[in-house]
């Protein structure tokens, strides 16, 4: 079995990914066993000035420090359960010391497997305004649909003032559901929850659209790699 490294960049998403990976072992085997897993986390707050400045190179260097520590801990590959961080991971720079799964590719694969044709995107402002999901979905013939500007601001504000701090608000859930309903009205047949904390707020049971849960999809793809049911990734950061 292959040792997974979790390259964390936000708290709730990393914790949910870790938990999902570990629980997947029991779901598949009936035993409290799973492949080895190591998590490394340099608090994302230290990187926020660089995010605001659009300085992806500095953020990539911070993430590379975590990747190096994971490699030295014996990890064979990594996942980063933070969609926004992939904008920095894709920045030019030296290869990371171990290969990783790309979260947008995992989510887009699932959207294609489900036959989706137009997917709404909910995430941080960096992810919603960035190229990750339009590119990954378009490569599979799927359209990406964004909330309007005011709704993007609302979604982002809830992420940074509530979700990353462990706050789950019924008022914010209602607002997110309203945004998803508007995406459904614009022809979306699924919504991608591509801030890894959003699945803590929006569950399949309440969502007006089928959900693509980036956090759990990534964790399960990582489990597949760890047990040899999915090929080892080759991506080591940088442009896809």
N, C-alpha and C positions, 0 to 999 in steps of 0.2 A: 504494500500500500504506500501511497505517496503522501508526504507530510505537507499539509496546507499552511501557508502563511497568510494571515489576514492583515492587510495593510490598511489600518483604520485612518479615517480623516474626519469622522463625525461620530458622536457617541452612540446615539440610539440605533443608527443603521448598522454600525459595527457589532453592537451587542446582539441585535436581532439576527444578523448573518451568522455570528458565532453560535448562537443558540439553535438556529435552524439546522446548521451543519451537524451539530452534535446530536440533535434529536432525530435527524435523518437516519443515523445509525440504528436507533431502536426501531424506527418505522420499517426499515428494510430487513433487519435481522431478528427482531424480537429480543435483542440483548442490548444492554447499556454499554455498547462498544462502538467506536468510530475511529477512523484514521487520525493520526496525530495532527494537532492543530496548535499553532502559535499565533498570538495577536500582538502587534506592536502599534502604539498610538502616540504620536506627537500631537498635542491638543491643537485643533484647527484654529482656535482663537489667535494663536501666534501668526497664522498665515493670513488673517483677514485684511491687514493693510495691503498685502500684496494682491489679494483678490480684488480689492477696490481699485488698485492701481493697474490692474490687468497684467501684473508681473508674474506670468506663468513660470518663468525660469526659476525664480526664487522658490516658488511652491514645489516645483519638480525636485529641486535639490533637497528640500525637507522630506518629501516622500521617498526620495532615493535613500536617505539616511535610514528610514524605517525598513525599506526593502533590503538594505545591506544587513541590518540587524536580523531580519527574518532569515536571510540566507545563512548567516553565521549561526543561527539557532537550529539549522538543519532543514528548513523548509525547502521543498522541491519546486514549488510554484506559489504564486500569490493570487489573491483576489483583493480588490479595493472596493468595499461596499460603500462607495460615495461617488455618485454619478458626476458631480461637479469636478471632483479631483481628476477625472479622466481628461478634462481639458488641459490640465497641467501635465499629466502623464504623457499626453500626446505631443507636448512641446519638444522641439529638437534637443538632443543631449545625448550623453553616453548611454549605452545600453544599461538597463537595470540588471542587477546581479542574478536575477532569476526571472523566468517567464511568468506571464500572468494572463488570466482570462480578462477580456474587455467586457464590461458590464453592458454597454449598449449593443454589442453583438449578441450577447446572450438573450437580451430582451427582444431584439429584432428577430432572432431565430424563432423564439416562441410565438411572436405575433404571426410570423409566416406559417408556422406549423398549425396555428389555429385558423388560418385562412382570413386574417384581418386585412382590410383594405384601406382604412383610414383610422389612425390612432391619435387620440388626444394626448398631449404631453403636459404633465404636472411635475414641476421641480423647482429648484432655485432659479432666480433670474438669470444666473450664469448659464445654467443648463437649458432653460427654455429659449434663451436668446442665442445659444451656441449651435454648432454644427453637428453635435454627436448624433442625435436621434433623427433629424431629417436625413442625414447621410446614411445611417445604418438601415433605416426603414426603406428609403428610396432604393437602396441596392437590392431590396427584395420586392420591389414594386408596390410598396405601401406608402401612402401619403401620411405626413405628420401634420397635425392640426394644433395650433397654439391657442390658449385663451386670449381674449383681447387684453389691451395694455393694462387697464384697471384691474382686471382679474389676475393678471400675472403679478402685479404689485401685491395684491392681497395674498396670493399663494406664497410668494416669497417672504412676506412679512410674517406670516404664521410659522413658516419654517424656522426663521431666525429668532423670533421672539418667544416661540412656544415649543415647537417640536424638538429642537436640538437641546432644549433645557428640560425635557421630560414633561412638559405641560400638554395635557390633552383636554381640549375645550369643546364642549357641545356646540357652542356658538360658532367656533371655527369649523367644526365638522359640517354644520348646516351650510356654511358659506362654500366649503369645498364641494359639497353635494350640488349646490346651485351651479357652480362652475362646470361640474361634470355634466349636469343636465343641459347646459348651454352647448357643450361640446357634442352631446348626443343629438341635439337639435340641428347641428351643423353637419351631421352625417357620419360622425365617428361611430365605429362599431366596437371600440375598446378604449380604455384609458390606461396609459402607462404611468405608473407611480414611480417617477424617476428622481425623486429625492428619497433616500433609503429610510428616512423617518416617516414618510407619508403613510406607509402601510400600518403604522401604529394608530393612525387617525381614521383612515378609510379602509374598510374591510369589504370583501366581496359581497357580504350579506346586505350591506347598506348602499353600495354603489349603484347608480342608475345604469352604468355600463360595466361589462366585464373588465376586470382589472388585470394588468400585467405588473406584478409585484417584483420590482427589480431586485429587492433585497433577497427574497426567498428564491427567486429564479437563479440568482448568482450562487447562493449557498448550495443549492441542489446540483447545479452544474459543477461546482467545485467538488462535491462529493463524488460525482460521476468520474471526474478526473482522478481523484484519490484512489478509487477502487478499480480503475482501469476500464471503465465503461465509456469514457470519452477520451479522445486523444489529448496528450499533453499539449498545452498551448506553446506557441513559439514567440508571441509578441513580448518584447522587452521594453515597452515604452516607445515613444516617438510616434510619428504619423503612421496611420494605418495604410 
